[in-house]
Amino acid sequence: MPARPQGDVTRGTTAPNRLRRVDRWITWRCAAALRAASEPLVVDLGFGGSPVTTLELHARLVRLRPDVRVVGVEIDPERVTAASAYSRPGLSFVRGGFELPVNGRPVVVRAMNVLRQYDEAQVAPAWGQLLGRLAPDGVLIDGTCDEIGRRATWVTASTAGPESLSFSAHLASLDRPSQLAERLPKALIHRNVPGEPIHDLLALLDEHWARTAPYSSFGPSQRWRAMVESASDAWDIARQPARWQLGELTVPWASVAPSSPLAG
Ligand SMILES: C[S@@+](CC[C@H](N)C(=O)[O-])C[C@H]1O[C@@H](n2cnc3c(N)ncnc32)[C@H](O)[C@@H]1O
């Protein structure tokens, strides 16, 4: 008898195209690893009440790697049964949890809006379990976004542990960068309080956003870019101007990691 899937069934909320920002990151960050992989396996963990974002992930990755194998893993058996109608070559669905019951080691595990519904203390053990399943140059993307995908943040972690935190926003509807705080991954959402690095970073970005207000006349992307340039004097922000143009920015995990380690 197979072991019980690791984790809990949670709300299955999803929506078409809500993960476009993180998928855009994946197709950039993971392109080389996917192209080089002898086994181009990608897992979408916790696809939710409809497999629509798994279908989208497959459609985006197949352009990079025509033989990519995307497996949607979901702990709710009824959601897996319903999703199975959408299986096709290179795309399948299985019931499972953090143990990832798939053959092979994934190059990418996308876990969007999954850990958000757990306790903070459950994050480190879940990361440990997922990272232990990755291919040697694989990554875990653990993130959160809003209902329609205009604001998203995610942690990118390799087998060595968490490496970065990324923010991505629809800039025309963003009043200030700290609005992304509501969408922080579970590892950080409770740490947005004075004395924690993530709180300092969001305050710094807000300060530089205010300072760069005159750039608004050139459009929100130019203002975001100017804000990142300006804040880079005070914080280690990855120098990725082409990503800034998209309303993204990425910082090393070490610069925002909670002041007391995640329990686990
Ligand atoms: C909010 S939905 C997210 C859907 C989709 N990923 C998205 O972001 O639009 C979270 C889903 O994760 C599933 N889930 C939670 N814990 C899980 C686990 N340990 N393994 C697999 N699925 C899990 C839940 O049952 C739920 O269907």
Ligand as a Chemical Component Dictionary entry (heavy atoms), coordinates in Angstrom:
data_LIG
# 
_chem_comp.id                   LIG 
_chem_comp.type                 NON-POLYMER 
_chem_comp.pdbx_formal_charge   0 
_chem_comp.three_letter_code    LIG 
# 
loop_
_chem_comp_atom.comp_id 
_chem_comp_atom.atom_id 
_chem_comp_atom.alt_atom_id 
_chem_comp_atom.type_symbol 
_chem_comp_atom.charge 
_chem_comp_atom.model_Cartn_x 
_chem_comp_atom.model_Cartn_y 
_chem_comp_atom.model_Cartn_z 
_chem_comp_atom.pdbx_ordinal 
LIG C1  C1  C 0  -4.418 27.616 -3.693 1  
LIG S1  S1  S 1  -4.218 26.147 -4.652 2  
LIG C2  C2  C 0  -2.974 26.704 -5.753 3  
LIG C3  C3  C 0  -3.281 26.374 -7.175 4  
LIG C4  C4  C 0  -2.232 26.813 -8.176 5  
LIG N1  N1  N 0  -0.925 26.325 -7.855 6  
LIG C5  C5  C 0  -2.204 28.320 -8.262 7  
LIG O1  O1  O 0  -1.292 28.945 -7.695 8  
LIG O2  O2  O -1 -3.088 28.910 -8.893 9  
LIG C6  C6  C 0  -3.265 25.106 -3.523 10 
LIG C7  C7  C 0  -3.402 23.621 -3.841 11 
LIG O3  O3  O 0  -2.301 22.934 -3.268 12 
LIG C8  C8  C 0  -2.753 21.678 -2.826 13 
LIG N2  N2  N 0  -1.801 21.174 -1.829 14 
LIG C9  C9  C 0  -1.606 21.630 -0.576 15 
LIG N3  N3  N 0  -0.617 20.940 0.023  16 
LIG C10 C10 C 0  -0.181 20.045 -0.886 17 
LIG C11 C11 C 0  0.848  19.050 -0.858 18 
LIG N4  N4  N 0  1.596  18.869 0.218  19 
LIG N5  N5  N 0  1.043  18.319 -1.951 20 
LIG C12 C12 C 0  0.270  18.488 -3.064 21 
LIG N6  N6  N 0  -0.717 19.408 -3.143 22 
LIG C13 C13 C 0  -0.927 20.179 -2.072 23 
LIG C14 C14 C 0  -4.120 21.973 -2.266 24 
LIG O4  O4  O 0  -4.922 20.812 -2.119 25 
LIG C15 C15 C 0  -4.658 22.982 -3.290 26 
LIG O5  O5  O 0  -5.363 22.320 -4.304 27 
# 
loop_
_chem_comp_bond.comp_id 
_chem_comp_bond.atom_id_1 
_chem_comp_bond.atom_id_2 
_chem_comp_bond.value_order 
_chem_comp_bond.pdbx_ordinal 
LIG C1  S1  SING 1  
LIG S1  C2  SING 2  
LIG S1  C6  SING 3  
LIG C2  C3  SING 4  
LIG C3  C4  SING 5  
LIG C4  N1  SING 6  
LIG C4  C5  SING 7  
LIG C5  O1  DOUB 8  
LIG C5  O2  SING 9  
LIG C6  C7  SING 10 
LIG C7  O3  SING 11 
LIG C7  C15 SING 12 
LIG O3  C8  SING 13 
LIG C8  N2  SING 14 
LIG C8  C14 SING 15 
LIG N2  C9  SING 16 
LIG N2  C13 SING 17 
LIG C9  N3  DOUB 18 
LIG N3  C10 SING 19 
LIG C10 C11 SING 20 
LIG C10 C13 DOUB 21 
LIG C11 N4  SING 22 
LIG C11 N5  DOUB 23 
LIG N5  C12 SING 24 
LIG C12 N6  DOUB 25 
LIG N6  C13 SING 26 
LIG C14 O4  SING 27 
LIG C14 C15 SING 28 
LIG C15 O5  SING 29 
# 
